Amino acid sequence: MKRYVTAVVAVLAVVALIAGCGGGEEESTSGVVTVQFWHAMGGPLGDALDALVDEFNELHPAIDIVSISMGRYQALSQKIMAAVAAGQPPVLAQAYEAWTGELIENGSAVPLNSYIEGGGGLTLAELDDFVPGMLDNNSWDGTVYSFPFNKSVRAIYWNKDLFAVEGLDHAPTNWSEYEDFARRLTKDTDGDGEIDQWGTAGQISAWMFENLLLQNDGQILTEDGAAAAFDSAEGVEALEFMVRLLTKWGKVTSGYEYQNDFQAGKVAMIEGSTVSLSFMEGKYTFNMAVAPLPEGRGKGCYVAGTNVVIFAEASQAQKDAAWEFIKWFTSPETSARWAARTGYAPVRMSAMESGAMQARFGEIEGLEGVLRQLEFASYEPRSAAWYAGRKHLEEMGVESALRQRMTPPEALAKAARLVNAELAGQ
Amino acid sequence: MTWLERLKRKKIMDPVTAALYLVPAGVIVVVFRLLPIGSAFLLSFFDVKMGRIRGFVGLAQYARLFQDPTFWSSLGTTAYYVVGVVPLSLFLSLFAAVLLNQKIRTLGFYRTVYFLPVVTSLVAVSMVWKWIFHPRLGLLNYFLQFLGGGSLQWLEEPRGIFEMAAAGLNWSWWPDGFAGPSLALIAVIVVAIWRGIGYNIVIFLAGLQNIPDQYYEAARIDGANPRQVFWKVTWPLLSPTTFYVLLSTTIVSFQVFTQIYLMTGPPVGGPMGTTKVIVYYLFEKGFDAGGNMGYASAVALILFGIILTLTLVQRRIVERRVYY
């Protein structure tokens, strides 16, 4: 008898397990529309986002946005792709343009034009108020599929006190000043034969190289997007400059350690995303200012960060609620507060004039100039092939040159070969 | 007499009972092993994105795979990893097992200590070791400096160890392509050995205790010294166990993923892609944005083929020396 019972229990357990795998739709009965929002905001950024989500939920009693952090962007992408494959995506998610492109191809991204043009939409004036280029970068064949969400640009962070010791009163405005200042700020302060103050520091970053490439009139890919173009003479020159800067007058650190060194006053200036502001807040004691990236042959700046998409699998009520959230989040007022608290760029130009941003500009010297880079900003290629290829540029092109394992021309040629293999495959 | 006992008496229940007992394991094996393997085989001939099949492509994905330099370098990295882990893990665990097979008083304590890494979560283990290897704040560099050595970059060092050794000996030239596995990969290998050793020890201990005492007695009466006892009695009689450990360690090593995913990078597989093993390559291709499950399935099947071939080769070559 006992054995029989055990067997039955075992079978029941298996049945329960299988039934459990099926999962269930969350049906709300109270008339509140629940919107799952997957994102990759953590730390201070996650806190800022959660605070805004709470505020939105309070303003909209019929909508419940559930903010779920997936940790890193890579994890977010993997979870979105797996959820779409399983037919159970969230309602709303952060997405890079390359992901959105894949989602559109799969029929999983909701076109937003009808929302924009519809009753609860946006006026032409409001559309014009979006940062130039940002909506275009969220459109595919004239259809808007996503909205800019957390966008950032790069900036120079400089320690005014250390600059003042060298008689310098401004951040570098062009490449030659950049290198010259970094050289002058690299010193052995206690005379023990070892350098203990570096001009600059940075991490292995494709983004930094891409910006230098753009400032040097180079291109990431060819016009048709079919082949790598970063291995041009302009690219080699940009990478040579980057290597010189970060290995002669600076140092390459792993992860965000260069930021800690800057906060500790061991490095005079660093390049970083505007978002770094929210991670550095209150962790330095010197006079700090930010400045736009130095000019090369011209100005140039690539915008980074993600957008938000609504998934086609959601119910109509959920889609409507998600649009309501997007509209509220990208309004000049919310955008300004989000930007002021996190360091992300506002997505609306009028947000720059808002009280929240003006107050922030008063706190961080030079921030307005940094964010004005948006007026001429560029965007990276959006194809999934480039999204994969970018890793090769970072690992082979930038990393092997910065670690001085290869010369810049060799490194870029190798990265270009790998990127071209990626582009040819898709 | 209940109906159940009556049924049992008639021997009708026996196959039914057996089947019932097999159901839980059977369902799991079929649902989570056999079906996925079968579908991976089929999917490798299709263009699959986000769970949707977008067309039959035949062998095109295999063709593309063989032209991808990253595929070949990840295979090379995996080979380094397997060669680094398997022999050393086998040797160390056998050595420890023989020691633990002695009759000493603190035996239980030592057996627990060696087994601890096995039952500790691999995620926790990886995070702790990542910190130990940290170039600036890590314990390992602290000891190196304490002992008067310089610090090493460990998980951030893309240079091959042979090349580093040559540089250490002040040889100005070292042939390209003979740099060896990167120090970062060696760091991962060290953790893998440390972590896997306990499990192998338990298997070896079971094998050692299966060897009847009479053989040892006979050997001693014949005047064999400890070395002879080991090579003439223990080693041959332990060979089925050793063979099993060899096979299982090799297979598990080919499939390494978690340590790589947690310990290396960012980006994972770094520095300079020197720790990107084949399973991580597969994962990247299948699950990253625009991931192609078909392509990833093709990688999985190649890996399956490699492991199968190697296992068959091991059977042919090694099994001849196994005494059952």
Contacts between the chains, C-beta under 8 A, distances in Angstrom:
chain1	res1	chain2	res2	distance
A	1	B	2	7.2
A	1	B	4	6.3
A	3	B	17	6.9
A	4	B	4	6.1
A	4	B	17	7.8
A	7	B	17	6.6
A	7	B	20	4.0
A	7	B	21	6.3
A	8	B	20	7.9
A	10	B	20	7.2
A	10	B	21	7.4
A	10	B	23	6.9
A	10	B	24	4.9
A	11	B	20	6.5
A	11	B	23	5.8
A	11	B	24	7.5
A	13	B	24	7.0
A	14	B	23	6.2
A	14	B	24	5.1
A	14	B	27	5.2
A	14	B	28	8.0
A	18	B	27	7.3
A	18	B	31	7.7
A	74	B	268	7.8
A	74	B	288	7.0
A	77	B	287	7.9
A	77	B	288	6.1
A	77	B	289	4.6
A	78	B	287	4.4
A	78	B	288	6.7
A	78	B	291	7.8
A	81	B	50	5.7
A	81	B	287	6.1
A	81	B	288	7.6
A	81	B	289	6.7
A	81	B	291	5.4
A	82	B	287	6.8
A	84	B	50	4.7
A	84	B	51	6.7
A	85	B	50	4.9
A	85	B	51	2.7
A	85	B	52	7.6
A	85	B	293	7.6
A	86	B	51	6.7
A	87	B	51	7.4
A	96	B	289	6.8
A	98	B	289	5.3
A	98	B	290	6.5
A	99	B	289	4.5
A	99	B	290	7.6
A	101	B	290	7.7
A	102	B	49	6.8
A	102	B	50	6.9
A	102	B	289	6.1
A	102	B	290	4.6
A	103	B	50	7.9
A	105	B	49	7.4
A	106	B	49	6.6
A	106	B	50	4.8
A	106	B	52	6.3
A	108	B	50	7.2
A	254	B	135	7.1
A	254	B	156	5.2
A	255	B	266	7.1
A	257	B	136	7.4
A	384	B	289	5.9
A	384	B	290	3.1
A	385	B	290	7.7
A	387	B	288	7.8
A	387	B	289	5.4
A	387	B	290	6.6
A	388	B	288	6.9
A	388	B	289	7.9
A	388	B	290	7.0
A	391	B	267	6.0
A	392	B	70	7.8
A	394	B	267	6.8
A	395	B	267	6.6
A	395	B	269	7.9
A	395	B	270	6.3
A	395	B	272	5.7
A	395	B	273	5.1
A	396	B	272	6.9
A	396	B	273	7.2
A	399	B	158	7.6
A	399	B	270	7.2
A	399	B	271	6.5
A	399	B	272	5.2
A	400	B	158	7.6
A	400	B	272	5.6
A	403	B	158	6.2
A	403	B	271	7.2
A	403	B	272	7.1
A	405	B	158	6.5
A	405	B	159	7.5
A	405	B	272	6.9
A	417	B	69	7.2
A	418	B	69	6.3
A	418	B	70	6.6
A	421	B	67	6.9
A	421	B	68	5.9
A	421	B	69	6.6
A	421	B	70	7.8
A	425	B	64	5.4
A	425	B	68	7.5
A	426	B	290	7.2
